[in-house]
Amino acid sequence: MITGRQLKAARILLGWTQPELVNKSGVKLQTVQRMESKGPAHSTHDNAQKVIDTLKAAGAIFIDDGDASTFGGSGVRLKS
């Protein structure tokens, strides 16, 4: 499950501000702020998917907590 911290980290790694993510994803600023602070589960499925898809399309890779290559933690990286 993708967390709010991962969303924020992905946005920052891409060098985007919250307003830039809003423009690229088509969701409201308040939605992005809520998702980054409380997690995507605190938004509609459609809005969460728009934000996640936008970040992934720009090169963000979300790493699950259970992925053996993460040394036991979730995270975000960019495609090389």
Buried (B, 14 or more C-beta within 10 A) or exposed (E): EBBBBBBBBBBEBBEBEBEEBBEBBEBEEEBBBBBBEEBBEEBEEEBBEBBBEBBBEBEBBBBEEEEEEEEEEBBBBEEE
